[in-house]
Amino acid sequence: MTTDKKADSRSVILGGLSGNIMEWYDFAVYGYFAPVISQQFFPSKDPMTSLIATFGAFAAGFLVRPLGGIIFGHLGDRVGRKFVMILSGILMAVPSFLIGVLPTYSQIGIWAAVLLILLRVVQGLSVGGEYTTSIIFLAEHAKKDARGFMASWSSVGAVAGALLGSAVGALFSTLMTDAALHSWGWRLAFILSILVGGAAMYLSKKVPEVSLDEEGKKEFEGTPIWEALRTQKAAMLRVIGIVLAYSVGYYLVFLYITTFLIDIVKIPASEALDINTISMVVLMCLLPVMAKLSDKLGRKPVLIAASLGLIFLSYPLFWMMHHHHAMIILGGQLGFALFIAAFAGTNPVTMVEAFPSHLRCSAMSFAFNVCFALFGGTTPMVAAYLIKHTHDDLSIAFLLMGAGLLSLIALLVHPETARKRLH
């Protein structure tokens, strides 16, 4: 594969990460305003039941991501990476805006919840194609000894989007009264997404397309996903295992955790969002550093070290976060940021290197999104359920320890790919 025209690394990085900023901004905003959304769309006498239903709607967007991966993966392998990035960006920005103007349960009854879930499903389809395609786009533009560094900017874009959502949440929580935030303030965060989406699509259009591997496409008849399932099953299963700890860890430590700090630890919402924002800034800065380390040492050493860190340190780090002193909570989350950064910075290029170029979008999108659908998107709901039924606030640590163990097993049987030819 080659680019249609020469592009400098800076423009490629901007094009590759811009769509992720939009998409993950929306997912972050939804998670951060979950306690408010739960009362607006899923009212119940039990606040925890409402919250679980809200995270269930959040999970619905993830459950359709494998389907989105199939649809957009096919387009990415057959039509082009850039086309998928622009189309999926549109299908993320518009539903996000519509959530911001959606009538609530008190206005139209159960239809409010139904419409919210439908919009989340459309967004889930979109993310199912955009994120993995942008990773591939970045890696395929990179030099061999800088593939990890270039691919990591997809994660930087995702974290930047989530960070933007966190910052907006913190700003609104600080400037608005609780009544205003519950009444109309939360809507502004979703309405603003149309501006973020417009900027993302403008940047994506300025980057050249990648020429598709026509020779590779001629090697088989039919659709890329079926060929991938026929010839790449083992690699896809390994990728699911490798991504598992990242999918659970990110949504537990940087999304659900604000709800945990507000509802369980009982610290003010503004303080919880401030802590999360600081931790995500550190996480974002660590991503290219960890990716660059994987370019020098290999993918497996970095990922295995991160898996061991989650297995042995998740419980003490969550113990630190179950504290009323802000600096101790921050210390615990910064510890997690180190391990999650190792996964989020190194996983993108590891996935790209696992598959042949003519099947890469389909195979990688399907494997990645199956993992996030089954484990990542359901993590906030499972975490809330665990705490409610075990009556142990630290039970969520075992969820992350188990994910770390499964990723470690997958890594031990996965070949090192850092020096592999990509095309």
C-alpha positions in Angstrom: 0.0 0.0 0.0 1.1 3.5 -0.8 -0.3 6.9 -0.3 -1.7 8.7 -3.3 0.6 11.6 -2.7 3.3 12.4 -0.3 2.1 13.6 3.1 4.1 14.9 6.0 3.7 13.1 9.3 2.1 16.1 11.0 -0.9 16.2 8.6 -1.3 12.4 8.7 -1.4 12.5 12.5 -3.9 15.3 12.6 -6.1 13.5 10.1 -5.8 10.2 11.9 -6.6 11.4 15.4 -9.2 14.1 14.6 -12.1 11.7 14.1 -11.3 9.9 17.3 -11.5 13.1 19.3 -15.1 13.5 18.1 -16.1 10.0 18.7 -14.6 9.5 22.1 -15.7 13.0 23.3 -19.3 11.8 22.9 -18.7 8.5 24.7 -17.0 10.3 27.5 -19.7 12.9 27.9 -22.3 10.2 28.1 -20.3 8.4 30.8 -19.6 11.5 32.9 -23.2 12.7 32.8 -24.6 9.2 33.4 -26.1 10.0 36.9 -28.0 12.9 35.3 -29.0 11.0 32.2 -30.3 8.1 34.4 -32.9 10.3 36.0 -33.9 12.0 32.8 -34.4 8.9 30.7 -34.6 5.9 33.1 -36.3 7.2 36.3 -36.6 4.8 39.2 -37.1 4.8 42.9 -33.7 3.1 43.2 -31.0 5.4 41.9 -28.6 2.5 41.4 -31.2 0.7 39.2 -31.5 3.8 37.1 -27.8 4.0 36.8 -27.5 0.4 35.7 -30.1 1.0 33.0 -28.2 4.0 31.8 -25.0 2.0 31.5 -27.0 -0.6 29.8 -27.9 1.9 27.1 -24.2 2.8 26.9 -23.4 -0.9 26.5 -26.0 -1.2 23.6 -23.8 1.1 21.5 -20.9 -1.3 22.1 -22.9 -4.5 21.3 -23.4 -3.4 17.7 -19.8 -2.4 17.2 -18.8 -5.8 15.7 -21.5 -5.2 13.1 -20.1 -1.7 12.5 -16.6 -3.3 12.2 -17.9 -5.7 9.5 -19.6 -2.9 7.5 -16.9 -0.3 7.7 -14.1 -2.8 7.6 -15.4 -4.0 4.3 -15.6 -0.5 3.0 -12.1 0.2 4.4 -10.6 -2.8 2.6 -12.6 -2.3 -0.7 -13.1 1.5 -1.0 -10.5 3.2 1.2 -9.4 4.1 4.8 -10.1 7.8 4.4 -13.6 7.3 3.1 -14.5 5.3 6.2 -13.1 7.9 8.6 -15.2 10.7 7.1 -18.4 8.7 6.8 -18.2 7.3 10.3 -17.5 10.8 11.7 -20.8 12.1 10.2 -22.6 9.1 11.7 -21.2 10.0 15.1 -21.7 13.8 15.2 -25.3 13.9 14.1 -26.7 11.4 16.7 -24.7 13.1 19.4 -26.3 16.4 18.6 -29.8 14.8 18.5 -29.2 13.4 22.0 -28.6 16.9 23.2 -32.1 18.0 22.0 -33.9 14.7 22.8 -37.2 14.9 24.9 -36.9 13.2 28.3 -39.0 10.5 30.0 -41.2 13.1 31.7 -42.1 14.5 28.3 -42.7 11.5 26.0 -42.5 8.5 28.4 -40.8 5.3 27.4 -40.1 6.6 23.9 -37.3 8.8 25.3 -35.4 5.8 26.4 -36.1 4.0 23.1 -34.8 6.9 21.1 -31.7 7.3 23.2 -30.8 3.7 22.8 -31.4 3.9 19.0 -29.0 6.9 18.8 -26.4 5.0 20.8 -26.7 2.1 18.4 -26.0 4.3 15.4 -23.0 5.7 17.2 -21.8 2.2 18.1 -21.9 1.3 14.4 -19.9 4.3 13.6 -17.2 3.8 16.2 -17.0 0.1 15.1 -15.4 1.3 11.9 -13.7 4.6 12.5 -11.3 3.9 15.4 -9.6 0.8 13.9 -9.5 2.3 10.4 -7.7 5.4 11.7 -5.2 3.2 13.5 -4.5 1.3 10.2 -4.3 4.6 8.3 -1.6 6.0 10.6 0.4 2.8 10.7 0.4 2.3 7.0 1.8 5.9 6.5 4.6 5.3 9.0 8.3 4.3 8.6 9.1 0.8 9.9 10.9 1.9 13.0 8.2 4.4 13.9 5.0 2.4 13.4 4.2 2.2 17.1 4.7 5.9 17.6 2.5 6.8 14.6 -0.2 4.4 15.4 -0.4 5.5 19.0 -1.8 8.9 17.9 -5.1 7.2 17.3 -5.2 6.5 21.1 -4.0 10.1 21.7 -7.0 11.2 19.7 -9.4 8.9 21.7 -8.0 10.1 25.0 -8.0 13.7 23.9 -11.7 13.3 23.1 -12.5 11.7 26.4 -10.3 14.4 28.1 -12.3 17.1 26.3 -15.5 15.5 27.6 -14.1 15.3 31.1 -13.0 18.9 30.9 -16.4 20.0 29.7 -18.0 18.1 32.5 -15.7 19.6 35.1 -16.3 23.1 33.7 -20.1 22.7 33.6 -20.1 21.2 37.1 -18.1 24.1 38.4 -20.0 27.0 36.7 -23.6 25.7 37.0 -25.8 24.9 39.9 -27.0 21.3 40.2 -30.5 22.3 39.2 -29.2 23.9 36.0 -26.9 21.0 35.2 -29.8 18.5 35.6 -32.3 20.7 33.7 -30.4 21.8 30.6 -26.6 22.0 31.2 -25.9 18.4 30.3 -27.5 19.0 26.9 -25.0 21.6 25.9 -22.2 19.1 26.2 -23.8 16.9 23.5 -24.8 19.9 21.3 -21.2 21.1 21.2 -20.2 17.8 19.5 -21.4 19.1 16.2 -18.6 21.6 16.2 -16.0 19.0 17.2 -17.3 16.7 14.5 -17.1 19.5 11.8 -13.5 20.2 12.7 -12.6 16.5 12.6 -14.1 16.0 9.1 -12.3 19.0 7.8 -8.9 17.7 9.0 -9.6 14.2 7.7 -10.4 15.5 4.2 -7.0 17.2 3.9 -5.0 13.9 4.3 -4.3 11.7 1.2 -5.9 8.3 0.8 -4.0 5.0 1.0 -3.9 3.0 -2.2 -5.4 -0.4 -1.6 -3.6 -3.7 -2.0 -5.1 -4.7 -5.4 -2.9 -7.8 -5.7 -3.9 -9.0 -2.2 -7.6 -8.5 -3.1 -7.2 -10.7 -6.1 -6.1 -13.6 -4.0 -9.7 -14.4 -2.9 -13.2 -14.1 -4.1 -16.0 -12.8 -1.8 -16.0 -10.4 1.1 -13.0 -9.6 3.3 -14.7 -10.5 6.6 -15.4 -14.1 5.5 -11.9 -14.5 4.2 -10.6 -13.1 7.5 -12.7 -15.5 9.5 -11.5 -18.4 7.4 -7.8 -17.6 7.4 -7.1 -15.4 10.4 -9.1 -17.0 13.3 -6.1 -17.6 15.5 -4.7 -14.1 15.0 -8.2 -12.6 15.7 -8.6 -14.6 18.9 -5.1 -13.5 20.1 -5.9 -9.9 19.4 -9.2 -10.1 21.4 -7.2 -11.5 24.3 -4.5 -8.8 24.0 -7.0 -6.0 23.9 -9.1 -7.3 26.8 -7.2 -5.7 29.6 -7.2 -2.3 27.8 -10.9 -2.5 27.1 -11.8 -3.3 30.7 -9.2 -1.1 32.2 -9.9 2.1 30.3 -13.7 2.1 30.8 -13.3 1.1 34.5 -10.5 3.5 35.4 -11.3 6.5 33.3 -15.0 6.3 32.6 -16.9 4.5 35.4 -14.5 5.9 38.0 -16.2 9.3 38.1 -19.5 7.7 39.0 -17.6 5.5 41.6 -16.0 8.6 43.2 -19.2 10.6 43.3 -21.7 7.8 44.3 -19.5 5.4 46.3 -16.6 7.5 47.7 -18.9 10.5 48.1 -16.6 13.3 46.9 -18.0 16.3 45.1 -18.7 15.8 41.4 -16.4 18.8 40.4 -13.5 17.2 42.4 -14.0 13.8 40.9 -14.0 15.3 37.4 -10.9 17.4 38.2 -9.0 14.3 39.4 -10.1 12.3 36.3 -9.1 15.2 34.0 -5.6 15.5 35.5 -5.1 11.7 35.2 -6.2 11.7 31.6 -3.7 14.4 30.7 -0.9 12.2 32.1 -2.3 9.2 30.3 -2.4 11.1 27.0 1.2 12.3 27.4 2.4 8.7 28.2 0.8 7.1 25.1 3.4 8.1 22.4 6.2 7.5 25.0 5.0 3.9 25.5 4.6 3.4 21.8 8.1 4.7 21.1 9.4 2.2 23.8 7.7 -0.6 21.9 9.4 0.5 18.7 12.7 0.0 20.5 12.1 -3.0 22.8 9.3 -4.8 21.0 5.6 -5.0 21.5 5.5 -8.0 23.9 7.8 -6.7 26.6 5.8 -3.5 27.1 2.4 -5.3 27.1 3.5 -8.1 29.3 4.9 -5.6 31.9 1.5 -3.8 31.8 -0.4 -7.0 32.3 1.6 -8.0 35.3 1.1 -4.5 36.7 -2.7 -4.8 36.5 -2.6 -8.3 38.0 -0.6 -7.4 41.1 -1.4 -3.7 41.7 -5.1 -3.2 40.8 -6.3 -3.9 44.3 -3.9 -1.5 46.1 -4.5 1.2 43.5 -8.3 0.9 43.9 -7.8 1.0 47.7 -6.1 4.3 47.2 -9.0 5.6 45.2 -11.5 4.5 47.8 -10.3 7.4 49.9 -11.6 10.9 50.7 -8.2 12.7 50.2 -7.9 14.0 46.7 -4.2 13.5 46.4 -4.4 9.9 47.4 -7.2 9.2 44.9 -5.1 11.0 42.2 -2.1 8.9 43.1 -4.1 5.7 42.6 -5.5 6.8 39.3 -2.0 7.9 38.1 -0.7 4.4 38.8 -3.4 3.0 36.6 -2.6 5.6 33.9 0.9 4.1 33.6 -0.4 0.6 32.9 -3.3 1.7 30.7 -1.0 3.9 28.7 1.3 0.9 27.9 -1.7 -1.0 26.5 -3.3 2.0 24.7 0.0 3.1 23.2 1.2 -0.3 22.1 -2.0 -2.2 21.3 -2.8 -0.2 18.1 0.3 -1.2 16.2 0.2 -4.7 17.6 -3.2 -5.2 16.1 -2.2 -3.7 12.7 0.9 -6.0 12.5 -1.2 -9.1 13.2 -3.0 -9.1 9.9 -2.3 -9.0 6.1 -2.9 -5.7 4.4 -5.8 -6.7 2.1 -7.8 -8.1 5.1 -6.6 -5.7 7.7 -9.6 -3.5 8.2 -12.1 -6.3 8.3 -10.1 -8.7 10.6 -8.9 -6.0 13.0 -12.2 -4.1 13.2 -14.1 -7.3 13.9 -11.7 -8.6 16.6 -11.2 -5.3 18.3 -15.0 -4.5 18.4 -16.0 -8.0 19.6 -13.7 -7.5 22.5 -15.0 -4.0 23.3 -18.6 -5.1 22.8 -18.4 -8.1 25.2 -16.0 -6.6 27.8 -15.3 -2.9 27.4 -18.8 -1.5 26.8 -20.3 -3.7 29.5 -17.6 -2.8 32.1 -19.5 0.1 33.8 -22.7 -1.9 34.1 -20.8 -4.9 35.5 -18.9 -2.7 37.9 -22.1 -1.1 39.2 -23.7 -4.6 39.5 -20.7 -6.1 41.4 -20.6 -3.3 44.0 -24.4 -3.5 44.5 -24.5 -7.3 45.0 -21.2 -8.0 46.7 -21.5 -5.0 49.0 -17.7 -4.6 48.5 -16.7 -1.4 47.0 -13.3 -2.8 46.0 -14.7 -5.9 44.2 -14.1 -4.1 40.9 -10.4 -4.6 41.4 -10.8 -8.3 40.7 -12.5 -7.5 37.4 -9.4 -5.7 36.2 -7.0 -8.3 37.7 -8.9 -11.1 35.7 -8.7 -9.0 32.5 -4.9 -8.5 33.0 -4.4 -12.3 33.5 -6.3 -13.2 30.3 -4.3 -10.6 28.3 -1.1 -12.0 29.7 -2.0 -15.5 28.5 -2.8 -14.2 25.0 0.5 -12.3 24.9 2.5 -15.3 25.8 1.3 -17.2 22.7 1.4 -14.2 20.3 4.5 -13.7 18.1 6.6 -10.6 18.3 5.8 -8.4 15.4 7.8 -5.2 15.9 10.2 -6.0 13.0 7.6 -7.5 10.7 7.1 -6.0 7.2 3.7 -4.4 7.1 2.8 -4.6 3.4 
